């Protein structure tokens, strides 16, 4: 499927900002089932300083603010061709060792909630247990719009009994690592059949299963990613795959607006 994507992130400040830096991870990955036909990022109110590839093979762009700016817009747009592989991405690539993906982070640190969740899973083959895990997460922390904060851990979401796609992905990778399986967080785009204009990107998880390689799981929708999904960035958790992170000088308050369009071309 050929998808056209336009993603604008706009910050408006109530006072001028003397200086700021942002890291962008908004460029989709080129991979076996996904090829980038065109992609560009425009910066209004700032400028690109440099671009590099991090150890997860994410494209990272460093953006600086114009002096004393009050607004900055980050506009990414392009066309991506995606093949449906039923969520199976295949063998691990790159120099990052698989054992690293078993390491827990502050956002994926397991506790009593994860232990109970993993203990409830049926015995069986890893793939079957992972599908059961996906269902168990939806049962214990149903999807609820606006129910969480960006700094919630996997345990926070379980304790709250609800969450969004970011929380579901964190719970899934945390539990998968407790099963001694390499797991990673994925941020990206999803074409919704009934909605073209969106106000947020999407997140899911991938687990490395012996004999299959990396396999994707979208817990929130209860499916494995198909050709409506565009992989943008991966990491051990949200912090390593966030689309935009950064810092700035001054005490101005900000208002964030996200406009996202994902449509079949």
C-alpha positions as CSV (number, residue, x, y, z in Angstrom):
1,X,0.0,0.0,0.0
2,X,1.3,3.5,-0.9
3,X,0.6,6.0,1.9
4,X,0.9,9.7,1.9
5,X,1.7,11.3,5.3
6,X,1.8,14.9,6.5
7,X,2.8,15.4,10.1
8,X,2.9,18.9,11.6
9,X,4.0,19.6,15.2
10,X,3.5,23.3,16.2
11,X,4.7,24.9,19.4
12,X,3.3,28.4,20.4
13,X,4.9,30.2,23.4
14,X,3.4,33.0,25.5
15,X,6.8,34.7,25.6
16,X,9.8,34.8,23.4
17,X,12.2,31.9,23.7
18,X,15.9,33.0,23.5
19,X,17.2,29.5,22.5
20,X,16.0,25.9,22.1
21,X,17.0,22.6,20.7
22,X,14.8,19.7,19.5
23,X,15.6,16.2,18.4
24,X,13.3,14.9,15.7
25,X,12.7,11.2,14.9
26,X,10.0,11.7,12.3
27,X,11.6,10.1,9.2
28,X,10.3,6.6,8.5
29,X,12.7,3.6,8.4
30,X,13.6,1.9,5.1
31,X,13.2,-1.8,5.9
32,X,12.3,-5.1,4.2
33,X,8.6,-4.4,4.0
34,X,8.8,-0.6,3.8
35,X,10.4,1.8,1.4
36,X,10.5,5.6,1.4
37,X,9.6,7.1,-2.0
38,X,9.9,10.7,-0.8
39,X,10.3,12.4,2.6
40,X,11.2,15.9,3.8
41,X,11.0,17.9,7.0
42,X,10.5,21.7,6.9
43,X,11.2,23.9,9.9
44,X,9.5,27.2,10.4
45,X,10.9,29.3,13.2
46,X,14.1,27.4,13.4
47,X,16.7,25.6,11.4
48,X,18.3,22.2,10.9
49,X,21.7,21.9,12.5
50,X,22.6,18.3,11.6
51,X,21.3,14.8,11.0
52,X,22.6,11.4,12.1
53,X,21.6,7.8,12.7
54,X,21.4,6.5,16.3
55,X,22.2,3.0,17.4
56,X,18.6,1.9,16.8
57,X,19.1,3.0,13.2
58,X,16.6,5.9,13.7
59,X,17.1,9.0,11.6
60,X,17.6,11.9,14.1
61,X,17.5,15.6,13.1
62,X,18.7,18.3,15.5
63,X,16.7,21.5,15.2
64,X,17.6,24.9,16.8
65,X,15.2,27.7,17.5
66,X,15.5,31.1,15.9
67,X,16.5,33.7,18.6
68,X,13.5,35.0,20.6
69,X,11.0,33.0,18.6
70,X,7.4,32.6,19.8
71,X,6.3,29.8,17.4
72,X,8.0,26.9,15.8
73,X,6.5,24.4,13.3
74,X,8.0,21.1,12.3
75,X,6.4,19.8,9.1
76,X,7.2,16.4,7.8
77,X,5.7,15.0,4.6
78,X,6.2,12.2,2.2
79,X,5.1,8.9,0.6
80,X,5.9,5.4,1.9
81,X,5.3,2.1,0.2
82,X,4.4,-0.7,2.7
83,X,4.0,-4.4,2.1
84,X,1.8,-6.5,4.4
85,X,3.9,-9.2,6.0
86,X,1.5,-10.2,8.8
87,X,3.6,-8.4,11.4
88,X,6.7,-10.7,10.7
89,X,9.7,-8.5,9.9
90,X,12.3,-11.3,10.0
91,X,15.9,-11.6,11.2
92,X,17.6,-9.0,13.3
93,X,19.8,-6.5,11.5
94,X,22.4,-4.0,12.6
95,X,25.2,-4.0,15.1
96,X,23.0,-3.6,18.3
97,X,23.1,-7.0,20.0
98,X,19.8,-8.8,20.7
99,X,20.6,-9.1,24.5
100,X,20.3,-5.3,24.8
101,X,16.6,-5.6,24.0
102,X,16.1,-7.7,27.2
103,X,17.3,-4.8,29.3
104,X,14.6,-3.0,31.3
105,X,14.5,0.8,31.6
106,X,12.9,3.2,34.1
107,X,9.7,3.3,32.0
108,X,9.7,-0.5,31.7
109,X,10.8,-1.5,35.1
110,X,8.8,-4.6,36.2
111,X,6.9,-4.7,39.5
112,X,4.0,-6.6,41.1
113,X,1.6,-5.8,38.3
114,X,3.8,-7.2,35.6
115,X,4.6,-10.2,37.7
116,X,0.9,-10.9,38.1
117,X,0.3,-10.4,34.4
118,X,3.1,-12.7,33.3
119,X,2.0,-15.3,35.9
120,X,-1.5,-15.4,34.4
121,X,-0.3,-16.4,30.9
122,X,-0.9,-20.0,29.7
123,X,2.1,-22.2,29.0
124,X,2.9,-22.9,25.4
125,X,5.0,-21.7,22.4
126,X,6.3,-18.1,22.7
127,X,4.1,-16.7,19.8
128,X,0.9,-18.1,21.4
129,X,1.9,-16.7,24.8
130,X,2.6,-13.3,23.2
131,X,-0.9,-13.2,21.6
132,X,-2.3,-14.2,25.0
133,X,-0.3,-11.4,26.6
134,X,-1.8,-8.8,24.2
135,X,-5.3,-9.8,25.2
136,X,-4.4,-9.9,28.9
137,X,-3.2,-6.3,28.7
138,X,-6.4,-5.1,27.0
139,X,-8.3,-6.8,29.8
140,X,-6.3,-5.3,32.7
141,X,-5.7,-1.8,31.2
142,X,-8.3,-1.1,28.5
143,X,-7.6,1.7,26.0
144,X,-9.0,5.0,27.2
145,X,-8.2,8.3,25.4
146,X,-6.5,10.9,27.5
147,X,-6.2,8.5,30.4
148,X,-2.4,8.7,31.0
149,X,0.6,10.9,31.2
150,X,3.7,10.7,28.9
151,X,5.9,9.8,31.9
152,X,3.8,6.9,33.0
153,X,5.7,3.6,33.5
154,X,4.3,0.2,32.6
155,X,3.4,-0.4,36.3
156,X,1.6,3.0,36.5
157,X,-0.7,2.0,33.7
158,X,-1.5,-1.4,35.2
159,X,-2.2,0.3,38.6
160,X,-4.5,2.8,36.9
161,X,-6.3,0.1,35.0
162,X,-6.3,2.0,31.7
163,X,-4.0,3.5,29.2
164,X,-3.2,4.5,25.6
165,X,-1.1,2.9,22.9
166,X,2.1,4.1,24.5
167,X,1.2,2.4,27.8
168,X,0.1,-0.8,26.1
169,X,3.5,-1.0,24.3
170,X,5.4,-0.4,27.5
171,X,3.5,-3.1,29.4
172,X,4.0,-5.5,26.5
173,X,7.7,-5.0,26.1
174,X,8.2,-5.2,29.9
175,X,6.3,-8.5,30.1
176,X,8.0,-9.9,27.1
177,X,11.4,-9.2,28.6
178,X,10.3,-11.0,31.8
179,X,9.6,-14.0,29.5
180,X,13.3,-13.7,28.4
181,X,12.5,-12.4,25.0
182,X,14.1,-9.4,23.3
183,X,11.5,-6.7,22.9
184,X,11.4,-3.1,21.6
185,X,9.1,-0.1,21.5
186,X,7.9,1.2,18.1
187,X,6.6,4.7,17.2
188,X,5.0,5.3,13.9
189,X,2.0,6.1,11.8
190,X,-1.3,4.2,11.3
191,X,-3.8,4.8,8.5
192,X,-7.2,4.6,10.1
193,X,-9.8,3.4,7.6
194,X,-12.5,5.7,9.0
195,X,-10.4,8.8,10.0
196,X,-7.9,10.7,7.7
197,X,-7.1,13.6,10.0
198,X,-5.5,12.6,13.4
199,X,-4.1,14.4,16.4
200,X,-1.6,11.8,17.5
201,X,0.8,9.2,16.2
202,X,0.7,5.6,17.1
203,X,2.8,3.1,19.1
204,X,3.2,-0.7,19.2
205,X,5.8,-3.3,20.2
206,X,8.0,-5.8,18.5
207,X,9.4,-9.1,20.0
208,X,12.2,-11.3,18.6
209,X,10.9,-14.9,18.4
210,X,13.2,-17.7,17.5
211,X,12.5,-19.0,14.0
212,X,10.6,-15.9,13.0
213,X,12.7,-12.9,13.9
214,X,11.1,-9.7,14.9
215,X,7.3,-9.8,15.1
216,X,5.0,-6.8,15.7
217,X,2.1,-6.6,18.1
218,X,-0.4,-3.7,18.2
219,X,-1.9,-4.3,21.6
220,X,-4.4,-1.4,21.5
221,X,-6.0,-2.8,18.3
222,X,-5.4,-6.5,19.1
223,X,-3.7,-7.2,15.8
224,X,-0.2,-7.5,14.2
225,X,0.8,-4.5,12.0
226,X,-0.2,-4.7,8.4
227,X,0.3,-2.4,5.4
228,X,-1.5,0.5,7.1
229,X,1.4,0.8,9.6
230,X,4.5,2.9,9.0
231,X,7.5,2.3,11.3
232,X,9.3,5.5,12.2
233,X,11.5,4.9,15.2
234,X,12.4,2.1,17.6
235,X,14.0,1.9,21.0
236,X,14.0,0.2,24.4
237,X,11.1,2.5,25.4
238,X,9.2,5.7,24.4
239,X,12.1,8.0,25.4
240,X,14.3,6.4,22.8
241,X,11.7,6.5,20.0
242,X,9.9,9.8,20.7
243,X,9.1,11.8,17.6
244,X,10.1,15.2,19.2
245,X,12.1,15.8,22.4
246,X,14.2,18.7,23.5
247,X,14.8,21.6,25.8
248,X,14.8,25.4,25.7
249,X,15.8,28.4,27.7
250,X,13.4,30.8,29.4
251,X,10.2,30.3,31.4
252,X,7.6,30.7,28.6
253,X,4.6,28.3,28.7
254,X,3.9,26.4,25.5
255,X,0.8,25.2,23.6
256,X,1.4,22.1,21.5
257,X,-0.7,21.4,18.4
258,X,-0.3,18.2,16.3
259,X,-1.9,17.7,12.9
260,X,-1.5,14.4,11.2
261,X,-2.9,13.1,7.9
262,X,-2.3,9.5,6.8
263,X,-4.1,8.5,3.6
264,X,-3.7,5.9,0.8
265,X,-2.4,7.5,-2.3
